[in-house]
Amino acid sequence: MKNNETLETASFTGHINLAAEQLGAEVLAANDEFFAPKDNLISPGRGVLDPDAYTDHGKLMDGWETRRRRTPGHDYCVVALGLRGFIRGVDIDTNHFLGNHPPHASIEACDHAGMPDDETVWREVLGKSALKPGSQNLFEVKSDQAWSHVRLNIYPDGGVARLRVYGEVTPDWSGVADDACIDLAAVERGGWVLACSDMFFSPKDNIIMPGEPDNMGCGWETKRRRGPGHDWTIVQLGSPGVITKLDIGTIHYKGNYPDSCSVEQCYAPGEHAGQQLSDDASWRELLPQTKLKADTHHLFESELVLNERCTHLRLNIFPDGGISRFRAWGIREAP
C-alpha cells in the first residue's frame, strides 16, 4: 500500500479533487489521443508503467498522450468536473512521461450547463507554465468564481499521466426543503475533511465520498499505533446544522477496524484551519465512546447526547484502524 501523506506537498492538496472519477468527473473531448486515451487523465493513482507493453500505435502509456505535432498550434483536453466549485490548485502529473512530456501547459475554466461548445467563454486560471518530466507539477490557482469545466492545454504536444483539480465544492441547495434531514458531511453538500492525525494507508477524504466503497483502499485507514493516544479526523459540514443521526462504517475492515469510536462537535463558522480546530476549539461530546464491529454500518440516533447546532465534527477512533464511510444526517441551519 502507498503512504498518501507523501502527496501532501502543497496546501491546496488538502482540498477535494473536483476532477475525481468517483465524483462523476468525465473527460469530454481531446483534439488528439493517438498514443494514449484521454480518459486516463482522471483515473485513480499516478499511472503504472509496463516497460514491455506496446499497442499498434506504439508504447502503451497510462495517461493521455498525443502524437508528435508537425504543424503550428497546441493540443488540449476538456474535463467536466464531478462537482462545481472554486479551484484552489492543480496537479499536472507527468509521471512516467520522460522524453515525451509537454514542456508547458495552461488551464482554462468555464461555468457551463451541459457540453461546452463554440460559444462557451473560457477564462484562463493558470497561465502557460513550465512542466517537469516524470513529476507532479503543482500550481496554486487564485480564482474568484465557481467552475464546472476545465480545459488543459499542452504546448505543443506530449503526454500527461493525471490531472487533479483541487478546490471547494459549491453545493446546490435548490430543491432541498428547510426541514429535510440530509447528510451534511457529504462531499456533494460541501463537506470537507480538514485534517486527520494519520492517513498512512488511505486518504481522509474517502470517508465522505458518495456510494459504498469497492474495497479497503476506498476508506480512511491509519497506521498501527504503537504508542499512547488515538487517531482522529475533523470534518467541516457543508452547512451548519443539528445532527440527528450518524452512520459510521467499517465496511471491508475486518482485522483492522477500530476497537471503538466517539464523535465530538463544535460551532466555529468560517473556520478552516484543521489543526487549530483540533487544538483550540470548544469540542463537546455528541457520541460517547462506543464499541465497533468489523465490516459493519453502525447507525447511531438515540445514542447522540446533544441537540445543538454545529459546523464541525471530530471522529475519534481508538486506537487506530480503518473507517469506510462517515455520514452525519441532520437539519440544515437556515442560511
N, C-alpha and C positions, 0 to 999 in steps of 0.2 A: 504494500500500500504506500501511498505517497503522503509526505508531510506537506499539507496545504499551507502551513504557515510560511513556507519559503516564497510563496507567491504574493504575500502581503508586502510588496516593496514600494507601494505608493499609497497615500492616504485614501484616494478615491476608490481603491480596490475593495474597501470595506463596504461600498455601496452594492446595490443589486445589479447584476448583469442583465440589462434590459434586452439584450440580444440573445438570451438563452433559449435554446430549443424547448426546454422544459416549460417556458412561459409562453410558448406559441410563436416565437420568432420564426421568420421564414426568409430565405434568400430568394428574392423575386426575379432578378434578372442580372445578367452579366453580358458585356459585349463580346466576350470570348472566354471559353473554358476548355481549350484544346487539350491540355495535358492533365488537368485535374478539375473535378466539378465544383461549382460554386457552393453547393450545399455543405461541403466540408467546413466552410468558414465558421459556422456556428455549432459544430459538433462538440461534444464534451472533450475534455482533456486538451493536450497541446499537440496531438498528432503523433502517429507512430510511423517510423521509417523501416521498411523492409528492404534491405540493400539488394536483394536478388529478385524483387518483383518488378515486372515490366508489363505494359499493355501494348496494343498495336500502335499507339501514339508515342510511346516512349516510356520513361521511368515512371512507375506508379508512386505518386506523391499524395500524402494525406493532408490536403489543403486545396486551395484554389490556385490554379496556375494557367496562365495564358501563353500563347505561342510567342516566339520572338517577333517583335514588331519591326517591319521594314518600311513603314510609312509614318508620316507625322501623326501626332496625337498621343493619346494615352488610353489605358484600359480602366474599366470601372465595374462596380458591382453594387446592386441595390438591395438593402436588407430592410424588411418590415420588422420593427421592434415588437417583442412579445407584449410589452406593456408601454403605454405612452408615459413619457417622463422627462425630467430635466437631466441633461447629460453633464456629468462631472468629470469624466475622463475616459480614455480609450486605451486598449492594448491591441496593437497591430503586431501580431506574433509571427515571426518568420522562422519558427522552429523547423529545422531540417532543410531549410532553403538557404544554401550557402553560395553557390555560384550562379544562382538564378533568382535571387530576391530582388524586389524593386528598390532602386536607390532612394526613391522618395514616395511619399503618399500624402494625400489630404482627405478630409472628410467634410461632406456637406450634409445638411439635415433639412427635413421638411415636416410640416404637420398637415397631413392629408388623409381624408377619409377614402379608403379604397386604394386601388393601384395608382401610383404616380404616373402622370402622362406628360405630354409635351407642354402642357400649360402649367405644370407644377412649378412653384417657385422654390428653389433650393437656396439655402443660406450656408455659407462656409462657417464651420465651427472649429475646424483645425486647418490652419494654413499648410501649404506644402512643406513637409518636414522630412528630414533625412532618416532613413531606416538602417538599422544594423542587421547583418545576416545572422540567422540562427538565434534570434533573440526576441525577448518580449520588449517591444518598443512602447513605452508607457508615456502618454501625453495627457496633461491636465486640460480640461475644456471649461471655459467660462461662458456660460450661456444663460440668458435671462428668460427663456421660454421653454415650454414642453414640446417634445418632438415625437413623431410617430414612425419616421423612416430615416435611414442614413444611406448615403452613397459614398462608398470607399473608392477613391481614385488612386491608381498606382501609376508611377511615371518611370519609364514608358510602358513597362510590361513586367512579367515575372510571377512569382508565387508567394502567397501569404497563407500560412497554416491556419490561423484562427483570428477572429475579430471579436473582441469583447467591448461592450459599450456600457460603462458603469454609470449609474445615476439614481435619481429618486423618482419613484412611481408617483404619478398624479392620478389618484383613484377617481373613478366615475361613480358618483353617489346618486345619479339620477335613477329614479325607479326604486330607490331604497326607502321604505317608509320610516318615519321618525322613530316608531316603536318596534322596528324589526330587530330580531335577535340575530346578529351576524358575527362571523369570525373577524374580530378587529385586529388580529395579529397576521392575517393572511397577506401575502405579498401583493396580491391584486387589489387589496384595500389600502395599500400604502404601508403595511407593516414592514419593519426593518430590524434586523438583528444587529444591534450596535456593537456588541463586544462579547467576548467569552474568555474564560480562563485558559482554555486549551482547545485546539481542534486538529490534533495530530493526524488522525486517520481520515476525517472527512469534515467539510466546512460547515460553519454555523448556520449559513443561510438556508440550508436544506430543510430545516425544521418547519419553515413557514411556506414552503413551496406547495403548489396545488397537487391534488391527486395523492395516490398511495405510492410509496417507494417501491422501486423494482427490486432492490437488493439492499444489503447492508451499507453499501457505499453511498446510498442516497439519503442518509440521515446525518446526524452530527455525532461524532464519536471522538472521545478524548483518549489520551494515552493512559496506561495503567499508573495510578497514583501510588508512589512508594513512600510518601511522607504524610504528614498531617494535613488536614483541610479537606476541601471538597471542590468539585468543579461547578461552574455556573455559566449562564448566558443571559444577556439582557435584550429584551425585545421592546422596541418602541411601537406602540399601537398606531394604526393608520388614522385613528381619530380617538380623542378622549372618550371614555365611556365607563359604564358599570359592568363588570364581568360577572356573569351569572353561571357559566359552565366552562370547564376545562376538559380538553381531550389531550392526554399525554401518551404518545405511542412509543412502544418498544418493538414494533414490527421488524422482524428479521434479526433482532438482537436476542440471542439465546444464552450463550455462555459469557456475554459481555454487556448485559443490561445493567443499569444502576440498581443498587440494592433498594434505594428509596429516593424520594424527591420531596421538595417543598417549593412553594411559589410565594413570592412577595410582590407587592405593588407599591408604586409611588405616583404622586401627581407633580409633574415637572414639565409643564407645557413649554415648548420651544427648545428643550434641552436635547442636544445631540451627542454630547461627549460621554461615550460609554464608560470609560474608566473613571471619569469624575463621578458619574452616577453611581458606579459601584462603590466608590469610597465615601461620597458625601451625602447622597440622597437619603431622605427620611423614608426608609422602607418599612412597610407594615405587612404582617403575615396575612396572606389570602388563603393559602392551603397549608395546613400543618404538615410536618414531615410524615410521609406515608409510604408504606412498602409498595414496591412494584413487582410485576411478574414479567417473565420473558415473553417476547413475541405477542404483545397484547395491546389493545386500545384501552386505556384507563380513563373512564369518564367520571368526573367529579362535579357534583352540583350541590347536594345537601352538605357536603364536607367543607364548602367555602365559608369562611368566617367573617368576611367583610361584604358590605353592600354600599361601597363608596366609589366615586369616580376615580379614574387613574389614567395615566398616559404611558406608563412603562410597567413591564413585568420582569421579574428576575426569577428564572427557573434554576433552582439548585439541585444538583444530583449528588448522591452520596454513595461511595466516594468518587466514582468516575463511571465511564461507560458510554453507551450509545442511546440516543433518542432519535426516533424516526420522524415524528411529527409533533408539533405543539400548536393546538388550536385554542383560542380564547374567545368564547362566544359571549356577546353582551349587547347592551343597548347603547347606541352611539349618542354622545352628548350633542345637543343642538349646536350647529355652527354659530 
